[in-house]
Amino acid sequence: MLKLFKIEWLKINTYRTFWVLFGTFVVFFPLTVFFSASKYMEQTSGARGSGPNPEDLAKALIGAPFVFPKIWQTSAWFGGHFFVIIGMLFVMLITNEVQYRTHRQNIIDGWSRLDFLRAKASVMFFFVIAATLLVFITGIITGLAFSAPGADLFEDVHYVAYFALMAFHYLLIGFFIAILVKRTGLAVIVYFISVYVIDGLLWLLLTIRGNQMGYFLPFETVDALIPSPFTPEMMKLRTVADYTLLISTAVYVSLFTYLIVNRFKNADLKT
């Protein structure tokens, strides 16, 4: 797969849109986390007065989202929102080849259809690994900057692993949409609407009056693993256990992998 990735890298490293979107994620995600941490810590560290201390009130409601150990959840949560940029980029990389039929040239040159899928999967793993490393680095730098000495650095670091799973799952669904829709603009729109509109509306409908079915939607199975660090405990609705969501995600991964392979193996590459 490394050889296939080297070939893919030759395709994408001269693609300006790749550098613009990937650079946006790499630059603005950590800056947003660090800027938010600075403002939050500044506003909640005022001197004690006669009334309630704002810092104590904030911690009572949402804890301390920018210090260890909660910074891991915060970094992963922010990373999830920014990662949609990478998802749209990945969709574009696939649909550009399908739309302009350059994937046919790979197959004419000796690749099998599975080789093409493996090559794109190698790019997917590159994005997941790079984004996960950035989430980890952002979390540890922010945590060290704002935490008290002696804090437990790696408690709750499992949220970084949850982010990696979420990133992989988002790209896998994007892969399926790209193979299915083919047209770059339309595929990006479908992906964006699926993430921000359809998923949200269905979640609201399926979680009315405490119903938990909304957490088993394709995107929600991973989203729910990284809840907002700014939501007070008393307002959290999910009662589904993490392991149940992980099993559901594994089922979706298997399903979408099968659909991608089956769709591309049987697709007419002339259309």
N, C-alpha and C positions, 0 to 999 in steps of 0.2 A: 504493500500500500504506500510505502514511502516513495517508491519510484513513481507511482501514479500521482502522488502529491507534488513531486518536483515538476512534473509535466503541467499540472494544474497551476502551479505557482508561476510558471512562465506565461500562462495566459492572463492571470489576474494582476500581476505586479506592474503591468503597464496600463491598467484600467483605472482611469482617474476617479471614477465613481467609487471604486473600491477604497482608495485612499481617503477620499472625502468622508464616506460613511464610517469606515473603520476608525479613522482618525477622530471623528466626532465622538464615537463611543469611548475611545481610549483617553481623550482629553477631558471631555465634559462630564463623564460619569464620576471620576475621582474628585474633580474640582467641585462638583455639586455636593458630594458627600462632605468634603472638608469645609466648604463654605457654610453648609447647613449646620455642621457641628460647631463651627466658630460662633455663628449667630445664636444658636440654641444655648451654648454654654455661657455666652456673654449675657443673654437675657435672663438666664435662670440662676445666675451667681451673684445677684445683688446683695447688698448688706441687709442684715436682719433689721426689721423695724418693729413697730408695735403690733402690726397685723401679721397675717400669715406670710411666711416666707415663700416667694414664688418658686424657688428651687425645690423646696420640700413639697409644695403643692403639685408641681409638674412630675416629680419623681413618684409621688403617691398615685398619680393617675396613669402615667405611661412608663415609669421607671427612668432609666438613664440610657437613652438609645445610642449615645455616641461614646460610651466607655465600655470597657470589658465587663461582662461577657456579651452584652447585648449588641455591641457594634457589629458582630458577625451577622446577626439577623438584619440589622440596618443596612449594612453594605450589600448583602445578598438581595434585599428588597429593592434598594435603589438600582442595583445592577439588573434586576429583572425588568424594570421599567425601561431602562436604556437599551437592553438587549434586543428589543423589538427592532431597533435600527439594524442590528446584525441580521435579524431574521429577514427583513425586507431586502437587504443586500444579498443574502444567500439565495433568495427567490429570484432576484435579478440575474445572478450569475448562471443559474440553471436555465431560466427561460430565454436568456439571450442566445444560448447555444441551441436550444430547441427551436426558437422562433426563426433564427437565421440558418438553421440546419447544419451548423458546424459539427454537431454531434455525429452526423452521418459520416463526415470525413474521418473522424476517429475510428469508426467501425470499418470503413473502407480500408483504412490503413492497418487494420489487423486487430483492433480491440473487439472484444465481445461486448454484448449489451451489459453484462454484469460488470465488465471492466469499467465501463462508463459510469455505472452507479457507484462502484467502489471509489473511483476517482473523485466523484462529488462527495462521497462519504468522508474521504480524507480531508477535504476542505471543511466539511462540517465539524470534524474532530479538531481541526486547527482552531476554528472559531471558539469551540467549547473550551479547549485548553487555555487559549489566550485570555478569554473573558474570565474564566475561573481564577487564573493567576492574578488578574487585575483586581478582582473582587477580594481575593486574599490579601494582596499587597495594600489595597486601599483600607481594608479593615484593620490590619495590624498597624499601619502608620497612623491612622486616625485614633485608634485605641491608645497607642503609646503617647500620642500628643495630648490627650484629654483625660486619661485615666490616672487614678492615684497610684503611687508606687506600691508594688506588691500585689497588684491585681492579677487574677488568674487569667493569663493570656488566652489559653486555648479551650476554656469552658465554652460550650455551645458552638464550637468551630464546625460542627456538623452542618450548620446552615450553608457553609461554603459548598459542601457536597450536595446539598439540596439544590443550590444554584446550578451546579454542573448538570444535574439531572434535568432541571427545568430548561436550561439552555439547549441541551440535547433534544429534549422533547419538542420544544418550540421549533427548532430547525427541522426536525423530522416531519412535523406537520407542514412546515413551509415547503419541504422537499415534495411532499405529496401534492400540495396545491400547485406547485410549479409544473410537475409532471402532468397533472390533470388539466390545468387551464392553458398552459403553454405561452400565452401572450403576456409579455412582461408587464405592461401597465395594468392590465386586468388582474393578473395574478397578484401583484403587489396590493391592489385595492382589496381583493378578496381576502388576502392574508391580514391586512390591517383591520378590515371590518370584522373578521372572525375573532381577532384578539380583543378589540376594544368595544365592539357593538354587540354582536351576536352572543358572544360568551357572557358578557355582562348582563344582558337582558334575560338570557336563559337562567343565569345564576339567580337573579332576583325572583323569577317566577318559581324556581324550584326550591327556594329556601324560605318561602313564605311560612310564617308561623312556626319557625324552628325546623322545618323539613330539611334534611341533610342531602337530598338527592343532587342538589346543585354542585356539591363538591366532587361529584363523579363525572362531570363534564370533562372533555379532553384536555382543555387548558387548566381547568380548576384543580385537577388532581395534583398538579405540581405547584400551581400558584398557592394553594392552601397550605403547602408545606412551609411557605415563607410568609406568614401573615405580617401585616403592617406593624412595625414596632411602635407606631404612634397611637394604636388603638388600645384604650384601657381594657384591662382584663375583664371587667364587668360587662363590656360591650361585645366581647367575642362570642360568635355564634356557633363555631364548629365544635362538634363533639366526636367527629370521626377520628379515629386514631391514625397516627402517622403511618403505621405499618399497613393499614388498610389502603391508604392513598398510594403507598409505594407499590402494593400489589396491583392496584388499578392502573397505575402508570405503566407497569410492566406489561399488562394486557394490551394497553393502547400502543406501546412501542412495538409489540409483536404484530398487532393488527396493521399499523401503518407501514411497517417494514414489508409485510406480505403484500399490501396493496401497491406499494411503490414498485417492488420487483415484478409482481404480476402485471401491472399496468404497462411498465416499460418493455418487458419481454414480449408482450403481445401487441405493442403499439405499431402502427404503420408509420415508419420514419419518413415517408414521403409527404405526410400531411402535417 
